[in-house]
Amino acid sequence: MEIWDEVIKEYNYELNRLKNVLGEGTVEGYAQYRQIVGQIAGIEWSRQIFSDIIKKRMYDEEDQRYRVFIF
């Protein structure tokens, strides 16, 4: 397993944990609800940016290798 797979796994674990807190109804008020929803949004944003960066880096590396073989 690559390091980025582990990072994505941890993002997903935390997202599921927070969503379960909301789903179980154990939130103690609107302020805590807003905090958890904000955390979910932040983690999802981070996960997407991280995934985009990894995909771009991998694509760039493949593109670099391809260029080497052409010339």
mmCIF file of the N, C-alpha and C atoms, coordinates in Angstrom:
data_MODEL
# 
_entry.id   MODEL 
# 
loop_
_atom_site.group_PDB 
_atom_site.id 
_atom_site.type_symbol 
_atom_site.label_atom_id 
_atom_site.label_alt_id 
_atom_site.label_comp_id 
_atom_site.label_asym_id 
_atom_site.label_entity_id 
_atom_site.label_seq_id 
_atom_site.pdbx_PDB_ins_code 
_atom_site.Cartn_x 
_atom_site.Cartn_y 
_atom_site.Cartn_z 
_atom_site.occupancy 
_atom_site.B_iso_or_equiv 
_atom_site.pdbx_formal_charge 
_atom_site.auth_seq_id 
_atom_site.auth_comp_id 
_atom_site.auth_asym_id 
_atom_site.auth_atom_id 
_atom_site.pdbx_PDB_model_num 
ATOM 1   N N  . MET A 1 1  ? 0.849   -1.175 0.000   1.00 0.00 ? 1  MET A N  1 
ATOM 2   C CA . MET A 1 1  ? 0.000   0.000  0.000   1.00 0.00 ? 1  MET A CA 1 
ATOM 3   C C  . MET A 1 1  ? 0.896   1.239  0.000   1.00 0.00 ? 1  MET A C  1 
ATOM 4   N N  . GLU A 1 2  ? 0.587   2.137  -0.901  1.00 0.00 ? 2  GLU A N  1 
ATOM 5   C CA . GLU A 1 2  ? 1.342   3.389  -1.000  1.00 0.00 ? 2  GLU A CA 1 
ATOM 6   C C  . GLU A 1 2  ? 0.921   4.348  0.111   1.00 0.00 ? 2  GLU A C  1 
ATOM 7   N N  . ILE A 1 3  ? 1.766   5.312  0.377   1.00 0.00 ? 3  ILE A N  1 
ATOM 8   C CA . ILE A 1 3  ? 1.486   6.262  1.455   1.00 0.00 ? 3  ILE A CA 1 
ATOM 9   C C  . ILE A 1 3  ? 0.204   7.053  1.173   1.00 0.00 ? 3  ILE A C  1 
ATOM 10  N N  . TRP A 1 4  ? -0.042  7.410  -0.096  1.00 0.00 ? 4  TRP A N  1 
ATOM 11  C CA . TRP A 1 4  ? -1.250  8.187  -0.391  1.00 0.00 ? 4  TRP A CA 1 
ATOM 12  C C  . TRP A 1 4  ? -2.511  7.354  -0.197  1.00 0.00 ? 4  TRP A C  1 
ATOM 13  N N  . ASP A 1 5  ? -2.404  6.042  -0.381  1.00 0.00 ? 5  ASP A N  1 
ATOM 14  C CA . ASP A 1 5  ? -3.544  5.171  -0.101  1.00 0.00 ? 5  ASP A CA 1 
ATOM 15  C C  . ASP A 1 5  ? -3.869  5.183  1.390   1.00 0.00 ? 5  ASP A C  1 
ATOM 16  N N  . GLU A 1 6  ? -2.836  5.211  2.208   1.00 0.00 ? 6  GLU A N  1 
ATOM 17  C CA . GLU A 1 6  ? -3.038  5.259  3.656   1.00 0.00 ? 6  GLU A CA 1 
ATOM 18  C C  . GLU A 1 6  ? -3.676  6.578  4.075   1.00 0.00 ? 6  GLU A C  1 
ATOM 19  N N  . VAL A 1 7  ? -3.247  7.662  3.446   1.00 0.00 ? 7  VAL A N  1 
ATOM 20  C CA . VAL A 1 7  ? -3.823  8.975  3.769   1.00 0.00 ? 7  VAL A CA 1 
ATOM 21  C C  . VAL A 1 7  ? -5.304  9.004  3.393   1.00 0.00 ? 7  VAL A C  1 
ATOM 22  N N  . ILE A 1 8  ? -5.639  8.552  2.199   1.00 0.00 ? 8  ILE A N  1 
ATOM 23  C CA . ILE A 1 8  ? -7.037  8.512  1.762   1.00 0.00 ? 8  ILE A CA 1 
ATOM 24  C C  . ILE A 1 8  ? -7.858  7.616  2.687   1.00 0.00 ? 8  ILE A C  1 
ATOM 25  N N  . LYS A 1 9  ? -7.273  6.494  3.110   1.00 0.00 ? 9  LYS A N  1 
ATOM 26  C CA . LYS A 1 9  ? -7.962  5.583  4.033   1.00 0.00 ? 9  LYS A CA 1 
ATOM 27  C C  . LYS A 1 9  ? -8.293  6.296  5.343   1.00 0.00 ? 9  LYS A C  1 
ATOM 28  N N  . GLU A 1 10 ? -7.352  7.084  5.853   1.00 0.00 ? 10 GLU A N  1 
ATOM 29  C CA . GLU A 1 10 ? -7.586  7.818  7.098   1.00 0.00 ? 10 GLU A CA 1 
ATOM 30  C C  . GLU A 1 10 ? -8.636  8.908  6.913   1.00 0.00 ? 10 GLU A C  1 
ATOM 31  N N  . TYR A 1 11 ? -8.586  9.612  5.769   1.00 0.00 ? 11 TYR A N  1 
ATOM 32  C CA . TYR A 1 11 ? -9.633  10.595 5.472   1.00 0.00 ? 11 TYR A CA 1 
ATOM 33  C C  . TYR A 1 11 ? -11.005 9.917  5.490   1.00 0.00 ? 11 TYR A C  1 
ATOM 34  N N  . ASN A 1 12 ? -11.114 8.793  4.809   1.00 0.00 ? 12 ASN A N  1 
ATOM 35  C CA . ASN A 1 12 ? -12.391 8.083  4.727   1.00 0.00 ? 12 ASN A CA 1 
ATOM 36  C C  . ASN A 1 12 ? -12.854 7.586  6.089   1.00 0.00 ? 12 ASN A C  1 
ATOM 37  N N  . TYR A 1 13 ? -11.929 7.099  6.894   1.00 0.00 ? 13 TYR A N  1 
ATOM 38  C CA . TYR A 1 13 ? -12.266 6.631  8.232   1.00 0.00 ? 13 TYR A CA 1 
ATOM 39  C C  . TYR A 1 13 ? -12.862 7.768  9.062   1.00 0.00 ? 13 TYR A C  1 
ATOM 40  N N  . GLU A 1 14 ? -12.207 8.915  9.030   1.00 0.00 ? 14 GLU A N  1 
ATOM 41  C CA . GLU A 1 14 ? -12.681 10.046 9.825   1.00 0.00 ? 14 GLU A CA 1 
ATOM 42  C C  . GLU A 1 14 ? -14.015 10.565 9.296   1.00 0.00 ? 14 GLU A C  1 
ATOM 43  N N  . LEU A 1 15 ? -14.180 10.599 7.986   1.00 0.00 ? 15 LEU A N  1 
ATOM 44  C CA . LEU A 1 15 ? -15.462 11.012 7.415   1.00 0.00 ? 15 LEU A CA 1 
ATOM 45  C C  . LEU A 1 15 ? -16.589 10.095 7.876   1.00 0.00 ? 15 LEU A C  1 
ATOM 46  N N  . ASN A 1 16 ? -16.359 8.807  7.813   1.00 0.00 ? 16 ASN A N  1 
ATOM 47  C CA . ASN A 1 16 ? -17.376 7.852  8.251   1.00 0.00 ? 16 ASN A CA 1 
ATOM 48  C C  . ASN A 1 16 ? -17.690 8.001  9.734   1.00 0.00 ? 16 ASN A C  1 
ATOM 49  N N  . ARG A 1 17 ? -16.668 8.234  10.519  1.00 0.00 ? 17 ARG A N  1 
ATOM 50  C CA . ARG A 1 17 ? -16.867 8.411  11.956  1.00 0.00 ? 17 ARG A CA 1 
ATOM 51  C C  . ARG A 1 17 ? -17.743 9.631  12.235  1.00 0.00 ? 17 ARG A C  1 
ATOM 52  N N  . LEU A 1 18 ? -17.430 10.734 11.590  1.00 0.00 ? 18 LEU A N  1 
ATOM 53  C CA . LEU A 1 18 ? -18.205 11.958 11.803  1.00 0.00 ? 18 LEU A CA 1 
ATOM 54  C C  . LEU A 1 18 ? -19.641 11.815 11.290  1.00 0.00 ? 18 LEU A C  1 
ATOM 55  N N  . LYS A 1 19 ? -19.790 11.173 10.154  1.00 0.00 ? 19 LYS A N  1 
ATOM 56  C CA . LYS A 1 19 ? -21.141 10.968 9.608   1.00 0.00 ? 19 LYS A CA 1 
ATOM 57  C C  . LYS A 1 19 ? -21.952 10.056 10.519  1.00 0.00 ? 19 LYS A C  1 
ATOM 58  N N  . ASN A 1 20 ? -21.304 9.088  11.130  1.00 0.00 ? 20 ASN A N  1 
ATOM 59  C CA . ASN A 1 20 ? -22.000 8.220  12.089  1.00 0.00 ? 20 ASN A CA 1 
ATOM 60  C C  . ASN A 1 20 ? -22.456 9.001  13.316  1.00 0.00 ? 20 ASN A C  1 
ATOM 61  N N  . VAL A 1 21 ? -21.635 9.926  13.774  1.00 0.00 ? 21 VAL A N  1 
ATOM 62  C CA . VAL A 1 21 ? -22.025 10.767 14.910  1.00 0.00 ? 21 VAL A CA 1 
ATOM 63  C C  . VAL A 1 21 ? -23.303 11.526 14.563  1.00 0.00 ? 21 VAL A C  1 
ATOM 64  N N  . LEU A 1 22 ? -23.347 12.083 13.368  1.00 0.00 ? 22 LEU A N  1 
ATOM 65  C CA . LEU A 1 22 ? -24.555 12.803 12.949  1.00 0.00 ? 22 LEU A CA 1 
ATOM 66  C C  . LEU A 1 22 ? -25.745 11.858 12.821  1.00 0.00 ? 22 LEU A C  1 
ATOM 67  N N  . GLY A 1 23 ? -25.497 10.706 12.225  1.00 0.00 ? 23 GLY A N  1 
ATOM 68  C CA . GLY A 1 23 ? -26.573 9.737  12.002  1.00 0.00 ? 23 GLY A CA 1 
ATOM 69  C C  . GLY A 1 23 ? -27.139 9.140  13.274  1.00 0.00 ? 23 GLY A C  1 
ATOM 70  N N  . GLU A 1 24 ? -26.308 9.013  14.282  1.00 0.00 ? 24 GLU A N  1 
ATOM 71  C CA . GLU A 1 24 ? -26.759 8.429  15.556  1.00 0.00 ? 24 GLU A CA 1 
ATOM 72  C C  . GLU A 1 24 ? -27.542 9.421  16.400  1.00 0.00 ? 24 GLU A C  1 
ATOM 73  N N  . GLY A 1 25 ? -27.466 10.692 16.029  1.00 0.00 ? 25 GLY A N  1 
ATOM 74  C CA . GLY A 1 25 ? -28.204 11.704 16.778  1.00 0.00 ? 25 GLY A CA 1 
ATOM 75  C C  . GLY A 1 25 ? -27.592 12.053 18.120  1.00 0.00 ? 25 GLY A C  1 
ATOM 76  N N  . THR A 1 26 ? -26.295 11.860 18.255  1.00 0.00 ? 26 THR A N  1 
ATOM 77  C CA . THR A 1 26 ? -25.644 12.149 19.531  1.00 0.00 ? 26 THR A CA 1 
ATOM 78  C C  . THR A 1 26 ? -25.087 13.573 19.609  1.00 0.00 ? 26 THR A C  1 
ATOM 79  N N  . VAL A 1 27 ? -25.408 14.392 18.610  1.00 0.00 ? 27 VAL A N  1 
ATOM 80  C CA . VAL A 1 27 ? -24.957 15.781 18.614  1.00 0.00 ? 27 VAL A CA 1 
ATOM 81  C C  . VAL A 1 27 ? -25.712 16.530 19.706  1.00 0.00 ? 27 VAL A C  1 
ATOM 82  N N  . GLU A 1 28 ? -24.982 17.334 20.471  1.00 0.00 ? 28 GLU A N  1 
ATOM 83  C CA . GLU A 1 28 ? -25.561 17.974 21.658  1.00 0.00 ? 28 GLU A CA 1 
ATOM 84  C C  . GLU A 1 28 ? -26.110 19.370 21.412  1.00 0.00 ? 28 GLU A C  1 
ATOM 85  N N  . GLY A 1 29 ? -26.179 19.783 20.187  1.00 0.00 ? 29 GLY A N  1 
ATOM 86  C CA . GLY A 1 29 ? -26.727 21.112 19.915  1.00 0.00 ? 29 GLY A CA 1 
ATOM 87  C C  . GLY A 1 29 ? -26.346 21.579 18.524  1.00 0.00 ? 29 GLY A C  1 
ATOM 88  N N  . TYR A 1 30 ? -26.912 22.717 18.163  1.00 0.00 ? 30 TYR A N  1 
ATOM 89  C CA . TYR A 1 30 ? -26.678 23.245 16.825  1.00 0.00 ? 30 TYR A CA 1 
ATOM 90  C C  . TYR A 1 30 ? -25.212 23.623 16.607  1.00 0.00 ? 30 TYR A C  1 
ATOM 91  N N  . ALA A 1 31 ? -24.564 24.151 17.626  1.00 0.00 ? 31 ALA A N  1 
ATOM 92  C CA . ALA A 1 31 ? -23.154 24.541 17.491  1.00 0.00 ? 31 ALA A CA 1 
ATOM 93  C C  . ALA A 1 31 ? -22.279 23.323 17.188  1.00 0.00 ? 31 ALA A C  1 
ATOM 94  N N  . GLN A 1 32 ? -22.520 22.232 17.882  1.00 0.00 ? 32 GLN A N  1 
ATOM 95  C CA . GLN A 1 32 ? -21.737 21.019 17.627  1.00 0.00 ? 32 GLN A CA 1 
ATOM 96  C C  . GLN A 1 32 ? -22.071 20.448 16.253  1.00 0.00 ? 32 GLN A C  1 
ATOM 97  N N  . TYR A 1 33 ? -23.336 20.518 15.881  1.00 0.00 ? 33 TYR A N  1 
ATOM 98  C CA . TYR A 1 33 ? -23.752 20.065 14.550  1.00 0.00 ? 33 TYR A CA 1 
ATOM 99  C C  . TYR A 1 33 ? -22.993 20.835 13.469  1.00 0.00 ? 33 TYR A C  1 
ATOM 100 N N  . ARG A 1 34 ? -22.961 22.167 13.597  1.00 0.00 ? 34 ARG A N  1 
ATOM 101 C CA . ARG A 1 34 ? -22.248 23.002 12.619  1.00 0.00 ? 34 ARG A CA 1 
ATOM 102 C C  . ARG A 1 34 ? -20.763 22.672 12.588  1.00 0.00 ? 34 ARG A C  1 
ATOM 103 N N  . GLN A 1 35 ? -20.179 22.420 13.746  1.00 0.00 ? 35 GLN A N  1 
ATOM 104 C CA . GLN A 1 35 ? -18.762 22.080 13.822  1.00 0.00 ? 35 GLN A CA 1 
ATOM 105 C C  . GLN A 1 35 ? -18.484 20.776 13.071  1.00 0.00 ? 35 GLN A C  1 
ATOM 106 N N  . ILE A 1 36 ? -19.306 19.774 13.297  1.00 0.00 ? 36 ILE A N  1 
ATOM 107 C CA . ILE A 1 36 ? -19.103 18.473 12.653  1.00 0.00 ? 36 ILE A CA 1 
ATOM 108 C C  . ILE A 1 36 ? -19.305 18.584 11.146  1.00 0.00 ? 36 ILE A C  1 
ATOM 109 N N  . VAL A 1 37 ? -20.339 19.310 10.734  1.00 0.00 ? 37 VAL A N  1 
ATOM 110 C CA . VAL A 1 37 ? -20.579 19.497 9.304   1.00 0.00 ? 37 VAL A CA 1 
ATOM 111 C C  . VAL A 1 37 ? -19.397 20.237 8.670   1.00 0.00 ? 37 VAL A C  1 
ATOM 112 N N  . GLY A 1 38 ? -18.862 21.216 9.370   1.00 0.00 ? 38 GLY A N  1 
ATOM 113 C CA . GLY A 1 38 ? -17.682 21.934 8.878   1.00 0.00 ? 38 GLY A CA 1 
ATOM 114 C C  . GLY A 1 38 ? -16.463 21.029 8.775   1.00 0.00 ? 38 GLY A C  1 
ATOM 115 N N  . GLN A 1 39 ? -16.294 20.151 9.748   1.00 0.00 ? 39 GLN A N  1 
ATOM 116 C CA . GLN A 1 39 ? -15.184 19.207 9.695   1.00 0.00 ? 39 GLN A CA 1 
ATOM 117 C C  . GLN A 1 39 ? -15.340 18.267 8.506   1.00 0.00 ? 39 GLN A C  1 
ATOM 118 N N  . ILE A 1 40 ? -16.551 17.792 8.286   1.00 0.00 ? 40 ILE A N  1 
ATOM 119 C CA . ILE A 1 40 ? -16.795 16.907 7.144   1.00 0.00 ? 40 ILE A CA 1 
ATOM 120 C C  . ILE A 1 40 ? -16.463 17.624 5.840   1.00 0.00 ? 40 ILE A C  1 
ATOM 121 N N  . ALA A 1 41 ? -16.937 18.852 5.706   1.00 0.00 ? 41 ALA A N  1 
ATOM 122 C CA . ALA A 1 41 ? -16.662 19.621 4.487   1.00 0.00 ? 41 ALA A CA 1 
ATOM 123 C C  . ALA A 1 41 ? -15.160 19.834 4.302   1.00 0.00 ? 41 ALA A C  1 
ATOM 124 N N  . GLY A 1 42 ? -14.465 20.144 5.382   1.00 0.00 ? 42 GLY A N  1 
ATOM 125 C CA . GLY A 1 42 ? -13.024 20.368 5.303   1.00 0.00 ? 42 GLY A CA 1 
ATOM 126 C C  . GLY A 1 42 ? -12.250 19.115 4.929   1.00 0.00 ? 42 GLY A C  1 
ATOM 127 N N  . ILE A 1 43 ? -12.631 17.999 5.502   1.00 0.00 ? 43 ILE A N  1 
ATOM 128 C CA . ILE A 1 43 ? -11.947 16.738 5.193   1.00 0.00 ? 43 ILE A CA 1 
ATOM 129 C C  . ILE A 1 43 ? -12.223 16.328 3.749   1.00 0.00 ? 43 ILE A C  1 
ATOM 130 N N  . GLU A 1 44 ? -13.470 16.495 3.307   1.00 0.00 ? 44 GLU A N  1 
ATOM 131 C CA . GLU A 1 44 ? -13.786 16.150 1.918   1.00 0.00 ? 44 GLU A CA 1 
ATOM 132 C C  . GLU A 1 44 ? -12.999 17.033 0.948   1.00 0.00 ? 44 GLU A C  1 
ATOM 133 N N  . TRP A 1 45 ? -12.890 18.328 1.279   1.00 0.00 ? 45 TRP A N  1 
ATOM 134 C CA . TRP A 1 45 ? -12.111 19.245 0.437   1.00 0.00 ? 45 TRP A CA 1 
ATOM 135 C C  . TRP A 1 45 ? -10.647 18.797 0.417   1.00 0.00 ? 45 TRP A C  1 
ATOM 136 N N  . SER A 1 46 ? -10.094 18.510 1.587   1.00 0.00 ? 46 SER A N  1 
ATOM 137 C CA . SER A 1 46 ? -8.698  18.084 1.680   1.00 0.00 ? 46 SER A CA 1 
ATOM 138 C C  . SER A 1 46 ? -8.449  16.796 0.901   1.00 0.00 ? 46 SER A C  1 
ATOM 139 N N  . ARG A 1 47 ? -9.360  15.855 1.041   1.00 0.00 ? 47 ARG A N  1 
ATOM 140 C CA . ARG A 1 47 ? -9.224  14.578 0.335   1.00 0.00 ? 47 ARG A CA 1 
ATOM 141 C C  . ARG A 1 47 ? -9.237  14.790 -1.176  1.00 0.00 ? 47 ARG A C  1 
ATOM 142 N N  . GLN A 1 48 ? -10.116 15.661 -1.655  1.00 0.00 ? 48 GLN A N  1 
ATOM 143 C CA . GLN A 1 48 ? -10.204 15.915 -3.088  1.00 0.00 ? 48 GLN A CA 1 
ATOM 144 C C  . GLN A 1 48 ? -8.935  16.606 -3.610  1.00 0.00 ? 48 GLN A C  1 
ATOM 145 N N  . ILE A 1 49 ? -8.464  17.613 -2.897  1.00 0.00 ? 49 ILE A N  1 
ATOM 146 C CA . ILE A 1 49 ? -7.241  18.310 -3.307  1.00 0.00 ? 49 ILE A CA 1 
ATOM 147 C C  . ILE A 1 49 ? -6.054  17.345 -3.298  1.00 0.00 ? 49 ILE A C  1 
ATOM 148 N N  . PHE A 1 50 ? -5.946  16.548 -2.243  1.00 0.00 ? 50 PHE A N  1 
ATOM 149 C CA . PHE A 1 50 ? -4.866  15.573 -2.139  1.00 0.00 ? 50 PHE A CA 1 
ATOM 150 C C  . PHE A 1 50 ? -4.913  14.594 -3.313  1.00 0.00 ? 50 PHE A C  1 
ATOM 151 N N  . SER A 1 51 ? -6.109  14.080 -3.617  1.00 0.00 ? 51 SER A N  1 
ATOM 152 C CA . SER A 1 51 ? -6.267  13.139 -4.733  1.00 0.00 ? 51 SER A CA 1 
ATOM 153 C C  . SER A 1 51 ? -5.894  13.788 -6.057  1.00 0.00 ? 51 SER A C  1 
ATOM 154 N N  . ASP A 1 52 ? -6.318  15.033 -6.254  1.00 0.00 ? 52 ASP A N  1 
ATOM 155 C CA . ASP A 1 52 ? -5.986  15.748 -7.492  1.00 0.00 ? 52 ASP A CA 1 
ATOM 156 C C  . ASP A 1 52 ? -4.482  15.927 -7.650  1.00 0.00 ? 52 ASP A C  1 
ATOM 157 N N  . ILE A 1 53 ? -3.819  16.275 -6.562  1.00 0.00 ? 53 ILE A N  1 
ATOM 158 C CA . ILE A 1 53 ? -2.357  16.473 -6.612  1.00 0.00 ? 53 ILE A CA 1 
ATOM 159 C C  . ILE A 1 53 ? -1.662  15.157 -6.945  1.00 0.00 ? 53 ILE A C  1 
ATOM 160 N N  . ILE A 1 54 ? -2.069  14.079 -6.297  1.00 0.00 ? 54 ILE A N  1 
ATOM 161 C CA . ILE A 1 54 ? -1.447  12.777 -6.556  1.00 0.00 ? 54 ILE A CA 1 
ATOM 162 C C  . ILE A 1 54 ? -1.661  12.367 -8.009  1.00 0.00 ? 54 ILE A C  1 
ATOM 163 N N  . LYS A 1 55 ? -2.896  12.500 -8.506  1.00 0.00 ? 55 LYS A N  1 
ATOM 164 C CA . LYS A 1 55 ? -3.183  12.143 -9.899  1.00 0.00 ? 55 LYS A CA 1 
ATOM 165 C C  . LYS A 1 55 ? -2.351  12.981 -10.865 1.00 0.00 ? 55 LYS A C  1 
ATOM 166 N N  . LYS A 1 56 ? -2.247  14.276 -10.581 1.00 0.00 ? 56 LYS A N  1 
ATOM 167 C CA . LYS A 1 56 ? -1.461  15.157 -11.450 1.00 0.00 ? 56 LYS A CA 1 
ATOM 168 C C  . LYS A 1 56 ? 0.010   14.757 -11.438 1.00 0.00 ? 56 LYS A C  1 
ATOM 169 N N  . ARG A 1 57 ? 0.544   14.482 -10.266 1.00 0.00 ? 57 ARG A N  1 
ATOM 170 C CA . ARG A 1 57 ? 1.950   14.073 -10.165 1.00 0.00 ? 57 ARG A CA 1 
ATOM 171 C C  . ARG A 1 57 ? 2.201   12.770 -10.904 1.00 0.00 ? 57 ARG A C  1 
ATOM 172 N N  . MET A 1 58 ? 1.290   11.814 -10.737 1.00 0.00 ? 58 MET A N  1 
ATOM 173 C CA . MET A 1 58 ? 1.467   10.523 -11.399 1.00 0.00 ? 58 MET A CA 1 
ATOM 174 C C  . MET A 1 58 ? 1.360   10.693 -12.917 1.00 0.00 ? 58 MET A C  1 
ATOM 175 N N  . TYR A 1 59 ? 0.429   11.519 -13.365 1.00 0.00 ? 59 TYR A N  1 
ATOM 176 C CA . TYR A 1 59 ? 0.263   11.773 -14.791 1.00 0.00 ? 59 TYR A CA 1 
ATOM 177 C C  . TYR A 1 59 ? 1.505   12.455 -15.347 1.00 0.00 ? 59 TYR A C  1 
ATOM 178 N N  . ASP A 1 60 ? 2.019   13.446 -14.615 1.00 0.00 ? 60 ASP A N  1 
ATOM 179 C CA . ASP A 1 60 ? 3.223   14.149 -15.059 1.00 0.00 ? 60 ASP A CA 1 
ATOM 180 C C  . ASP A 1 60 ? 4.411   13.199 -15.151 1.00 0.00 ? 60 ASP A C  1 
ATOM 181 N N  . GLU A 1 61 ? 4.547   12.290 -14.174 1.00 0.00 ? 61 GLU A N  1 
ATOM 182 C CA . GLU A 1 61 ? 5.654   11.333 -14.207 1.00 0.00 ? 61 GLU A CA 1 
ATOM 183 C C  . GLU A 1 61 ? 5.525   10.393 -15.397 1.00 0.00 ? 61 GLU A C  1 
ATOM 184 N N  . GLU A 1 62 ? 4.317   9.925  -15.683 1.00 0.00 ? 62 GLU A N  1 
ATOM 185 C CA . GLU A 1 62 ? 4.097   9.056  -16.837 1.00 0.00 ? 62 GLU A CA 1 
ATOM 186 C C  . GLU A 1 62 ? 4.373   9.810  -18.125 1.00 0.00 ? 62 GLU A C  1 
ATOM 187 N N  . ASP A 1 63 ? 3.956   11.065 -18.176 1.00 0.00 ? 63 ASP A N  1 
ATOM 188 C CA . ASP A 1 63 ? 4.182   11.897 -19.356 1.00 0.00 ? 63 ASP A CA 1 
ATOM 189 C C  . ASP A 1 63 ? 5.679   12.105 -19.571 1.00 0.00 ? 63 ASP A C  1 
ATOM 190 N N  . GLN A 1 64 ? 6.427   12.317 -18.481 1.00 0.00 ? 64 GLN A N  1 
ATOM 191 C CA . GLN A 1 64 ? 7.877   12.499 -18.569 1.00 0.00 ? 64 GLN A CA 1 
ATOM 192 C C  . GLN A 1 64 ? 8.539   11.230 -19.115 1.00 0.00 ? 64 GLN A C  1 
ATOM 193 N N  . ARG A 1 65 ? 8.114   10.068 -18.633 1.00 0.00 ? 65 ARG A N  1 
ATOM 194 C CA . ARG A 1 65 ? 8.693   8.813  -19.110 1.00 0.00 ? 65 ARG A CA 1 
ATOM 195 C C  . ARG A 1 65 ? 8.400   8.605  -20.595 1.00 0.00 ? 65 ARG A C  1 
ATOM 196 N N  . TYR A 1 66 ? 7.188   8.946  -21.000 1.00 0.00 ? 66 TYR A N  1 
ATOM 197 C CA . TYR A 1 66 ? 6.784   8.785  -22.386 1.00 0.00 ? 66 TYR A CA 1 
ATOM 198 C C  . TYR A 1 66 ? 7.635   9.682  -23.295 1.00 0.00 ? 66 TYR A C  1 
ATOM 199 N N  . ARG A 1 67 ? 7.893   10.903 -22.864 1.00 0.00 ? 67 ARG A N  1 
ATOM 200 C CA . ARG A 1 67 ? 8.705   11.833 -23.644 1.00 0.00 ? 67 ARG A CA 1 
ATOM 201 C C  . ARG A 1 67 ? 10.143  11.308 -23.808 1.00 0.00 ? 67 ARG A C  1 
ATOM 202 N N  . VAL A 1 68 ? 10.657  10.682 -22.775 1.00 0.00 ? 68 VAL A N  1 
ATOM 203 C CA . VAL A 1 68 ? 12.018  10.161 -22.825 1.00 0.00 ? 68 VAL A CA 1 
ATOM 204 C C  . VAL A 1 68 ? 12.111  9.082  -23.920 1.00 0.00 ? 68 VAL A C  1 
ATOM 205 N N  . PHE A 1 69 ? 11.100  8.232  -24.020 1.00 0.00 ? 69 PHE A N  1 
ATOM 206 C CA . PHE A 1 69 ? 11.134  7.152  -24.997 1.00 0.00 ? 69 PHE A CA 1 
ATOM 207 C C  . PHE A 1 69 ? 10.934  7.650  -26.421 1.00 0.00 ? 69 PHE A C  1 
ATOM 208 N N  . ILE A 1 70 ? 10.245  8.769  -26.587 1.00 0.00 ? 70 ILE A N  1 
ATOM 209 C CA . ILE A 1 70 ? 10.001  9.283  -27.949 1.00 0.00 ? 70 ILE A CA 1 
ATOM 210 C C  . ILE A 1 70 ? 11.281  9.859  -28.532 1.00 0.00 ? 70 ILE A C  1 
ATOM 211 N N  . PHE A 1 71 ? 12.043  10.562 -27.736 1.00 0.00 ? 71 PHE A N  1 
ATOM 212 C CA . PHE A 1 71 ? 13.231  11.247 -28.258 1.00 0.00 ? 71 PHE A CA 1 
ATOM 213 C C  . PHE A 1 71 ? 14.372  10.335 -28.188 1.00 0.00 ? 71 PHE A C  1 
# 
